[in-house]
Amino acid sequence: MKKLNALVILLILIGVLGTGCGKEDLVDTWDQIEGRGTIIVGLDDTFVPMGFKDSNGNLIGFDVDLAKEAIKRLGLEPKFQPIDWNFKEQELISGNIDLIWNGYTITEERLKKVNFTKPYLDNRQVIVTLRDSDINSKADLENRAVATQNSSSSLEALEKAQVIDSFKDGQVILFDTFNEAFMDLEVKRIDALVADEIMARYYIAERGEEKYKILDEDFGDEEYGIGVRKGDKTLLDKLNAVLEEMKKDGTAKKISEDWFGEDIVK
């Protein structure tokens, strides 16, 4: 009986502690953010053209410019924090950063962990090969060395398509950054890579369009959004409002044209 009572007490304590942790995760931190006057934006600083370092080490990019303007309109100063993309959601939930804003694709799996603003850009997962490659379709990826970035939406798209088993050695080759994946493609250590179209087209334009080709077939359409903690409803609402304001007054269009030569904002 004593053992049974102890077990019941233990289970109650676990339930109480679990509930408490859940409530902490749902805390609205807007007053805290507003009080310190800064908001911490987490990003992968190698992800062209969304957020990356130029030749002088300065952080630039479409999302960087968009974030600076939006955060200024919130009456705050942005602090951009490079993070390990493998642990982006953990960084957000733990409070090390306040936003994930860097070509962050909205997926069902990520929606379980964070909330997203309304989408602001369309994207798709494309297949990139060298120009002289004999890979011309998804079927041609069978028994080929195919790569992508670890913990990326590209990897999620491949997993959803259930094609990884057909690749060489029944696996997809994972890199910490797409820059590393492109370098291995150039020297033919891999046969193809799957990546965000916006990033891939910018990279190809910079490195030489004559070197690469993007296949007509892809692994699906996606949308970019800004990730916030589950409890940060005030911040979420404010971001949605300011992004809508920037679309209406033409600011988002101008930033898009500066980076892409056209308005691709949703």
N, C-alpha and C positions, 0 to 999 in steps of 0.2 A: 504493500500500500504506500509506504514511504517513497519507494522508487517511482511508483505511478504518479504520486503528487509532485515529485521533483520534475518528472518529465513534463507534466502539464504546465508547471510554472515556467520551465525552460521554453516551451512552445509559445506561451503567452508573451514572454520577454522578446523572443525572436519576432513575433508578430508586431509588437509595439515598436521595436527598433526599426523593423522594415518599413512600417507605416511612417515613422518619423523621417527616415531617409527620403521617402517619396515626397513628403511635404516640403523638405528642404529643397528638393530639386525643382519645386514649383514656386519658389520665392520670386517675386517681381523685384528686380534689382535697379529699376530706373532711378529711384531717389539716390541710391549709392553712386551710380554712374554720373548723374547730374551733379552731385555734390563734389565729386573729385574733378569734374570738368573735362575728363578725357574718356575716350572709348577705345578699347584694345581690339584691333582687327587682326585675326589670325589668317595667314596665307602661306602658300608655297611660293617662295620668291624666285622660282625657276620657271614658272608657268606663263610663258609668252602667249598672247600679248596682254594677259589679264593683270598679272602682277609679277614683275621680274626686275633684276638689277641690270642697268646699262653698263657700258664699258668703263664708266667712272665709279661704279658701285652705287649709283643712285637708284632708289626704288621707283619704278615707273610702271605704267600699264593702264589699260582701259578701266579695270575695276578700281585701281588705285585712284584715278582721277574722279571716277563716279563716287567713290566712297568719301573722298575729301570734300566734295561739294555737298553731298547729302549730310555728312556729319557737321559741316559748318552751319548748315541750315537748322540743325538740331541744337545749335548753340554750344557745341563741344569741339574739342581738339582730337583728331585721330592719332592713335599710336599703332603703327603697323608692326606686328610681331611675327617673324618667320617661324613656322612650326613644322614638325615632322608630320607629313600628310597622313601617315599611317595612324596617327593618334589624334586627329583633328577633333573628333567628337568628344574624346576624353578631355582634351584641352579646354573645350567650351564648357562642358558640364562641370568640370572642377573649378571653373572661374579664372583660369589662367588667361583666357581671352573672353571677349564679350560677343564677338561675331566671327563667323566664317564667311569671308567674302573674297572669292578668288576662283571664278569659274566653277562654282560649287553646284553640281547637278542635283536636281531634286529626284530622289528615288524612294521607293517604298521602304527599303531597308533603313535609309537615313531618317525618314519620317518617324520611325519608331524611337529615335534618339533625340531629335531636335525638331524645332518648328522652322518653317521657311516663310519668307516674304512671298508676295505674288511674283511669278516669274518675270524676269526683265529681258532675257535673251533666249532665243531658240538655238538648239545645237543638235548634232547627230554624231553617232559613233562611226567613224570612217575607217577603211582599211587602206593603209599606205604601204607601197612597195617601191622598189627602184624602177626607173623608167624601162630598163631592159628585162625586167622580171617576166617570167611566163605565167605569173599569177594574175588572173583576170576576173576571178569570181570567188565567192565564199567557198565554193566546192573545191577550188584549187588550193585551199589552205590545208587540205588533208595531208598529214605526214610532213608538214612544214614547220619550221621554227617560228612561232608567232609570239610577239611580245606586247606588253602594255605596262602601265604604271601600277605599282602595288597600291591597294586600297582606293583605286580610282573607280569612277562610274563606268569606265571602259571595261574593267575587270568584271563588274557587276553585269554589264551587258553580255559579255561572253558567257558568264555563268548561267544567266537567264536563257541564253540561246542553246545551252547544252551542247556546245561544239568542242570544248577543250579536249575531251577524250580523243578526238580525231586528229589533234595536232601531233607533231613529232614528240615521241616519248609520252604521249597522253597528258601533256601539261602545257601551260602557258608560261613563258619566261617573263619574270617580273623585275622591273627596275624601280629604283627610288624616285627617279625623275624621267620625264619624257625626253629631256635633252640627252640623257645617257642612252635611251632606247634608239633615238635617231642616229646617234654616233655609231652604234652597233649595226644599224641597218646600212649605213653608208659603207662600212667595211665588210658587209655581207656575213656578219656573225649571226644575224637573224634574217629571215626571209620576208617578214611583214610585221607591221605593228598596227594595233587598233588604238585610236586616239580621238579626242574631241576634235571636231572639224575646225572650229574657230582657231584652236591652237595649231593644228596641223597645217592649215593653209597659211597662217602667218609665218610659221617656221619654214615652210617650203619656199615662200616668197623671199625670205631672208637668205636662205642657203643655196637657192638656185632651182627654179622650177623645172629646168631641164633634167634634173637628177631623179625626180620622183614622179609617181602617178598615184592618184586617189581613185579607187575603184568605184564603179557606179553603184554596186551593192554596198549596203552598210549594215550595222547592227542596231539600228533604231534611232528614232527621234527623241530628243530630251529637251529640258528647259533648265536654265540657270536661275537660282534664287540665293538669297542671303540667309545663312543659318543662324538662329538665335536659340537660347535655352528655352525649354518648355514653359518655364514660369514667367518669362519676360514678355508678357502681353503688351505692356505699355510701349516698350521699345519696338516690338513688332508692328504695332499700330502706327507709331510715329514714322518708322522707316517706310511702310507702305504709303503713307500720306505724302512724305517728302519725295519719294520716287515718282509718284503720280504728278506731283507739282512740277518736278523737273522735266517730265515728259510734256506736260501741257505748255510750259514756257519755252520749250526748245533747247534747254540746257543739255538734256540727255542726248538729243539729236546731234548737237554740236560736238560733244565728246565722242560719240560714235563715229561721226564723219572724220574727226581728227585721227582716229585709230584705224578705221576700216574703209574710209573713203565713201561711206554711205551710212544711212540710218538703218541699223538693224535692231534697235531697241523695240521690244514688244509694246 
